[in-house]
Amino acid sequence: MEQLYVFGTGNAAATKCYNTCFALKDDEEYFMIDAGGGNGILSILDDLNVDLSHIHHIFATHEHTDHILGIIWVVRFIGARIKSENYDGDLNIYSHKNLVSVIDTLCRLTLQKKFYDLIGTRIHLIPVEDGETRSILGYDITFFDIHSTKAEQYGFTTTLHNGKRLSFCGDEPYNPKCHEFVKGTSWLLHETFCLYKDREVFKPYEKHHSTVTDACKLAEELKAEHLILWHTEDKNLKNRKELYTSEGSPFFSGELLIPEDKEIIKLS
């Protein structure tokens, strides 16, 4: 059964949970999306028994530190496995074309030469275009520009083995320009910065983010069956799931999920 491994759920300023990143698991392989902002991703992977040897595909959505820096650590440790002949196959890192040089530069400046030299031989930085579809782990993954107001950023959409569509809209509110990619989605993965009632405290709109109420109204409008909310503030993690569910449920008739770090969601 396909599963969504939630590695982190916090926004860029979160310190009590890890930055939002996740993976789609099918059989024993993982399609990883971002890796958060640091080497904390390594302990999360270890806690979830995710073997780096089963990560051959990573999608970097954009250049912000809370999404891209963890990828450098994953590259470093997979590189070590390659050098010790404990990694079969190659590592493929997908991103929009302007991000390829950023990842390459970060690797060149921070990794030992023996690991950096793997780029182009065993580690591949692969540019993707808006609307381009690539076959990854047997899925047709279609990447799309989310039309970010900040750094250029891509999301993706795909059809699961059960015929249901899964769409990831990045870490900014859904833009109607992306409708052709998101329409008909069953699983909608969407950011939410805070509760609507706390909007004056966290100022989500100033940062071009949405609230729980906003995201739930959107999911209802799109007729999604499941809505996963993450990329949140972390001031009340103990009660986050309860509070967000309570505010959002009146606006969304489907299944509303507020995952914790290291939660595994069955995509049935």
Buried (B, 14 or more C-beta within 10 A) or exposed (E): EBBBBBBBBBBBEBEEBBBBBBBBBBEEBBBBBBBBBBBBBBEBBEEBEBEBBBBBBBBBBBBBEBBBBBBBBBBBBBBBBBBEEEBEEBBBBBBBEEBBEBBBEBBEEBBEEEBBBBBEEBBEBBEBEBEBBBEBBEBEBBBBBBBBEEBBBBBBBBBBEEEBBBBBBBBBBBBEEBEEBBEBBBBBBBBBBBBBEBBEEBEBEEBBBBBBBBBBBBBBEBEBBBBBBBBBBBEBBEEBBEBBBEBBEEBBEBEBBBBEBBBEBEBE
